[in-house]
Structure formats: C-alpha cells, structure tokens
C-alpha cells in the first residue's frame, strides 16, 4: 500500500471532490420528492456498508 502524503495532488483532489459532493448532492435533492430522498438515503447507507465490508476485508484477509 502507498504511503499517504497529505499535500499530494491526488489527495487534495480527492478531498475537494468529497467536500463538493457533501455540499452539492443534498442540494440536488432538496426540492425532490420523498421517494427520491429515500433513495438517496438508502444509497448512502449501502455505500457506507460496502465501505465497511471492504475495510474488514482489507484489514482481516489482506493483512495475513
């Protein structure tokens, strides 16, 4: 695995894209229907669960 360099271009771009997504994705769904908001909530939950499973996989299986 590569070492994290805080001021590397890839890290700065990733942080900026993440912050933009945190700010602008909810704005896109602000005036939408309840069904669309529920879909966004389930999508976020699904992505968080996938992230957790990948962390467990990387830390548990890949570290052996």
C-alpha positions in Angstrom: 0.0 0.0 0.0 1.2 3.5 -0.8 2.1 5.9 2.0 -0.4 8.8 2.5 1.1 12.2 1.5 -1.3 14.9 2.7 -0.3 17.6 0.2 -0.1 15.3 -2.8 -2.2 16.3 -5.8 -4.3 13.1 -5.7 -5.1 13.6 -2.0 -6.1 17.3 -2.5 -8.3 16.5 -5.5 -10.0 13.7 -3.6 -10.7 15.9 -0.5 -12.0 18.7 -2.7 -14.3 16.3 -4.7 -15.6 14.8 -1.4 -16.4 18.2 0.1 -18.1 19.2 -3.1 -20.2 16.0 -3.1 -21.1 16.6 0.6 -22.3 20.1 -0.1 -23.9 19.7 -3.6 -25.6 16.3 -3.6 -28.0 17.2 -0.8 -28.8 20.5 -2.6 -29.8 18.5 -5.7 -32.3 16.5 -3.7 -33.6 19.4 -1.6 -36.7 20.1 -3.7 -37.3 16.5 -4.9 -39.9 14.0 -3.9 -39.9 11.9 -0.7 -39.2 8.8 -2.9 -36.1 10.4 -4.3 -34.9 11.5 -0.9 -35.5 7.9 0.5 -33.5 6.5 -2.5 -30.6 8.8 -1.7 -30.7 7.8 2.0 -30.6 4.1 1.0 -27.8 4.7 -1.5 -25.7 6.4 1.2 -26.4 3.5 3.7 -25.5 1.0 1.0 -22.2 2.8 0.2 -21.3 3.0 3.9 -21.9 -0.7 4.3 -19.8 -1.6 1.3 -17.0 0.6 2.6 -17.1 -1.2 6.0 -17.0 -4.6 4.4 -14.1 -3.6 2.2 -12.2 -2.3 5.3 -12.8 -5.6 7.1 -11.6 -7.5 4.1 -8.5 -5.4 3.7 -7.6 -5.4 7.4 -8.6 -9.0 8.0 -7.9 -11.1 4.9 -5.4 -9.0 3.1 -3.1 -8.5 6.1 -2.4 -12.2 6.6 
